Amino acid sequence: MNRTVFLNADQLMDAEEAQQYLEHSFMFPSWYGRNLDALHDCLCDIHENTEIIIEGAVSSERKKATYLDRIIRVMDDCADENSCIHVFLKD
């Protein structure tokens, strides 16, 4: 079975807002720590093929979004470690 999670890059700019958005979007467990380490741990624990599509991540606004870049790096690292994770950036 495949799962697709669509994320809006605009919701990933601010750390607190992004973590709440990610927790809801991925349906992470209640013990999710709402930080990048917890994001890494939860994504690496996914055992079904999961496409993560970040819409609006290629635009010029992204260059201003340091937290978004950090999230993308974490997701890319997880995709390298977990063959079930596939990350796609869309404009």
Phi, psi and omega in degrees: 000140177252147177235139176237129177244116177266129178238143177263120183303329180298334180275359185246018183274321183259134187303309183295313179297318181298316182294321176295319179296316179294318179302315180290315184296321181266355184055048178294157181293164183298337180276004178305128188280356179054049173210174185292327176295318178294322176300313179302310182300314182291321179291322180289343178272357180288132184242015174235149179303123185228120174265128176251115182248116180259107183274135181085010184277352184259352185291167181295334178298332182300329182299337179271352190258084182297319181294322175301316178299321179294319178297315180298319178299317178298315180295320177296319177299318179295322178295327176291325183272330187237111183293352178276345184261131178225122185251132179230132177257130181236156177270000000 
